[in-house]
Amino acid sequence: MKNTFLLVVGILLIISCERRSMLEKEAVASGTKIPREILFKITDLDREDFVIAERNDSTYYLQQLQEGLGGKKIQFDQLVVSDLVAKIRFDFGFLQYTTDGNPPIFLGYTKQSKWSNLQINDGTIRIPDFYGNSNYLKVYEVFGFEDKDQLLEWIVREDLEEIRRESIREQTKFYKAILKEKSRYESCCAEYIQQAKAFLNLQGNNNKTINELGLELTYKSLIIDIAGQLKNGEKFHQVIVEK
């Protein structure tokens, strides 16, 4: 799925470059500024952490590493835009952990948040911080919660059984695969075999908590929607997507 997205992003990059070149030529010929897609800049962004593509009024950031957009700033020129409104929406999900040597995977489960307004001050839009790596507004605070535990409680309140079933299904599949090929693990990772047996023989999996199931709350994607007006009166719309 990720390879397909990368292919699409590659195509979008080609389209974007061709479009940007055309826009630059038109801007030079007409004496006007290059249009609105360059009005907003995310600061402190390591571009090697993302595949970035632009299409129409949207910019897509595909994470390559753990680093995301949370806790960063979007800066803009206040002399160019006015009447700015910015809002954000998250698709929350869970990472499933298994053995130490196996990277976590996303469960299929997704819970979409409502739209929430973002703070705008002195030419800066602050992106909420999910992991607590900055002193910016935290994601749980955006939705009126006191901590991440309350955010988790809201997410699982109606869907805990669905999340449990999917987690158990994924872990069962994973650990059965280990036992099926246990000769591969006997010399290097015998503890994986014991872990697999322990999980598959346990009768109380259906009563486990989120933490006991090896799940970590995170977000799968975020969308930032920015709308406003240029000084010449033209309305504009910009979308930032992180996946």
N, C-alpha and C positions, 0 to 999 in steps of 0.2 A: 504494500500500500504506500509506504514511504517512497519507494523507488518511482512509483507512478506519479506521486506528487512532485518529486524532483524533476521528472521529465516535463511535467506541466509547467513547473517553475522555469525550467530552461527555455521553453518555448515563449513563456511570458517575458523573460529577460530579453530575448531577441526582438520581440514586438515592442517592448518598452524602449530599447535602445534606438530602434528605427523611428519610433514616435518622438522620442526626445530630440533626435537629430532634426526631424522635420520641424518640431516646435521651435528649436533654437534658430533655424533658418528663417522661419516666419517672424520670430521676435526681432531678429536683426533687421529684416526687411521693413517691418512696420514701426520699429523704434519702441516697441512695448516690452514690458518685462516678460521673462519666461513664466508660464502659467503657474497655477496654484500648487501643483504637486510638490514643489520645492519649498513651500512656505513653512513647513513644519519639520524640525530636525530633532531626532532623539540623541541626547548627549551621552557621553561615556559609554558608547556602544562599540563593542569589539566586533567588527563586521565578519571576522573569521568564525564567530559563533553562530552565524546565521547564513542561510541562503535567502537573498532579498530580491523580490520582484515587484514591479509596479505594473498596474493595469488600470486604465481609466482613472477613477478617483481613489483607488485602493493601493496600499502598499502591504505586501505579505512578507512576514518574517518567519522562516522555518528554522526552528532550533536544531542545531547540530550537536550542542553540548547541553549541560544542565542550565547554563546561564540563560535567563529570560529577560523580558522587558521590565519586569517588576522592579520598583524602586528607582527607575530612571526618570528623566525629565524630557518633555517635549517642549522645545523652545520655538518661538515665532516672533516676528517683527510686529510690534504693536502699532507701528506707523502704517502698516500695510493692511491689517485686518481689524475688524471691530465686531461688536455684538456676538462674541464668540460663545458657543455652548459646546461642551465636551461631555460625553457619557461613555460608560464602559459596561460590558457584559462578559461574563465568564461561562465557560463550559467546564464544570467540575467533574473530576473522575478520581480513580484510585489506581495507584501502582501496586502490583502484586509482587511481593518478594518471596523467594523460595530458598534455594541454597546460596551460600556465600559467593560461589563462583559464577552464579547465573544472574545476569542483569535483570532488574525488574521489568515487567511488561504492564501496559495499560489494560485494565479490564474494559470490556465493551460498554459498561455502564457509563452514562453521562447524565448530569443534571445541570440544566441551564438556569442561570440566575436572571433576575430582572435587570433592566437598565438602571444604572446609578450615575448621577452627575459627578464629574471630577472637579477638583479645585483648580482654579485658574488665577494666577497672581503674577504680575510684573512680567508678562510675556512668557510665562512658564505653565505648562500643564504637568502635574505630577501623577505618574503612574503608580497605583497602590502596590505595596510590597507584600508578596505572599509569604516569602521565606524568612522575613525579618532581617534581611541583610543591610538595611538602611534605617534611618530614623524617620522615614516617610510614613504616611498613613498606611496602615495595614489593611489587607483585603477584608479581613473579618470586620474591621471598623467601618468599612464602606457600607456594609449591610446591617450595621447597628448592633453587632455582637461585641462582647467584652474580650473574647479570646478565640483562638482557633478551635477549641473544644466545643464552644457554642455553635460555631459554623458547621462543624462536623455533625453535631446533634441535629441541626436543621436539615442537613443533606440526607441523613440516614433515617430520619423520623418515619417517613412513609415507605422507604425503599430498602430497609435493612435486610429483609428476607431475600429480596432479589439480589442484593449485593453478596450476601452469604452464599447463595446458590451458585452464582457465577464464580466466586472465589474458590469454592470447594471443587467445582467442576474443572477449573483451570489447574488447580494444584493436583487433583487426582490424575488428570491427563499427564502432567509433568512427571509425577512420581512413579506412575506406572511405566512410563518410558524409561526411567532410570532402572527399574527392576528388570525390565525386558532386556536391557543391554548392560546388566550389572557387571559383566566381565570387563567392560571398559573402565569401570570405576573401582574395582577391587584393589588394585595396586596403588592408585593415586588418591582416591577420594572415598575410602570405605565409609566415612561418616555420612556421605550422601545416601548410601544404601540403607543405613540405619535410620536416617531421617525419613526416607521414603516409607519404610516399613512402619515406623511409628505413626506417620500421618494416616496411612491407609488402614491401619488396624484400630485407630482411635474412633470410638463410637460417638463422642460428643462434639463433633465438628459443627453440627447444626446449631449449637448453642454458643459458639465462640464469638467474642467481641471482634470489632474491627482490628484492633491491635493484635489480638491472638491469632487472627487469620493472616497476619503478615501484610496488612494493607496500609498504605500511606495516602492520605488525602492530598490531592494536588489539583491543578487545572490542566485541561487538555488544550484549551485555546482561549484567547481573549480577543475581543473586538472593541476598538475605540472609535467612536463616531464623533467627528468634529464638524460643526457647521457654523457659518458666520457670513460676514459681508466684507468685501474689499472696499477700499476708500472711494473707488469710483462707483459704488452702489451695487456692483455685481455680487450676487449671492454665490457661495461656494460650499462644497461638501467634500470632506476628506475622511477616508476610512483606513485604520491601521489594524492589521490582523496578525496575531502571533499564533503559531501552531507548533 
